[in-house]
Amino acid sequence: MPIPVLQPLLNYDLICKVCEYVKQQGYDATFQMQTNGTLIDEEKAKGIKAMKIAMGVSLDGPPDINEWLRGGTKKAVYGIQCLAQAGVKININRANKGRFLSCLIFSVILSVTHLSCQQSPYLFKANDQFSCIVTF
């Protein structure tokens, strides 16, 4: 069964409009977005910071592992660096439990403040339970 690939930043203008609408209506809301990070540049990172969106970026390990599993690693790393420079709260979500320490070190190098590791049914057996969250 194919897995749909949804990239919210393909519709960045709509995200801006939704955040502005919520703000104008006076709703007490928080926003969080999950992305692969490949479409983030300095301008979008500053906009994300201004809209107060907490970001989750999918990165399955250090560059060699992420490239093998997902691709687009250089763009994703650039996006993470732009978010960090803009002061955006970043959570790295990964499914590669076997390289936890190297992903933790890589996250620190990228100035990431949260690292989340979860079991992926596509990478592990259904009974292979693994989940952790590290905040630093």
ChimeraX attribute file (.defattr): number of C-alpha atoms within 10 A of each C-alpha:
attribute: neighborCount
match mode: 1-to-1
recipient: residues
	/A:1	3
	/A:2	4
	/A:3	6
	/A:4	6
	/A:5	7
	/A:6	10
	/A:7	15
	/A:8	14
	/A:9	18
	/A:10	10
	/A:11	9
	/A:12	16
	/A:13	9
	/A:14	12
	/A:15	16
	/A:16	14
	/A:17	11
	/A:18	12
	/A:19	19
	/A:20	13
	/A:21	12
	/A:22	13
	/A:23	13
	/A:24	9
	/A:25	9
	/A:26	9
	/A:27	9
	/A:28	7
	/A:29	8
	/A:30	11
	/A:31	11
	/A:32	12
	/A:33	16
	/A:34	18
	/A:35	20
	/A:36	26
	/A:37	26
	/A:38	20
	/A:39	17
	/A:40	23
	/A:41	18
	/A:42	15
	/A:43	12
	/A:44	17
	/A:45	24
	/A:46	18
	/A:47	17
	/A:48	26
	/A:49	18
	/A:50	14
	/A:51	16
	/A:52	15
	/A:53	18
	/A:54	17
	/A:55	22
	/A:56	22
	/A:57	22
	/A:58	20
	/A:59	30
	/A:60	25
	/A:61	29
	/A:62	19
	/A:63	18
	/A:64	11
	/A:65	16
	/A:66	20
	/A:67	15
	/A:68	12
	/A:69	16
	/A:70	13
	/A:71	17
	/A:72	16
	/A:73	23
	/A:74	14
	/A:75	16
	/A:76	23
	/A:77	21
	/A:78	18
	/A:79	23
	/A:80	30
	/A:81	23
	/A:82	21
	/A:83	29
	/A:84	18
	/A:85	14
	/A:86	18
	/A:87	15
	/A:88	23
	/A:89	19
	/A:90	25
	/A:91	24
	/A:92	26
	/A:93	21
	/A:94	22
	/A:95	23
	/A:96	20
	/A:97	19
	/A:98	9
	/A:99	14
	/A:100	19
	/A:101	12
	/A:102	12
	/A:103	24
	/A:104	19
	/A:105	13
	/A:106	15
	/A:107	22
	/A:108	14
	/A:109	10
	/A:110	18
	/A:111	17
	/A:112	22
	/A:113	16
	/A:114	18
	/A:115	23
	/A:116	19
	/A:117	19
	/A:118	15
	/A:119	19
	/A:120	17
	/A:121	12
	/A:122	9
	/A:123	12
	/A:124	14
	/A:125	10
	/A:126	10
	/A:127	8
	/A:128	10
	/A:129	11
	/A:130	12
	/A:131	11
	/A:132	11
	/A:133	12
	/A:134	12
	/A:135	9
	/A:136	8
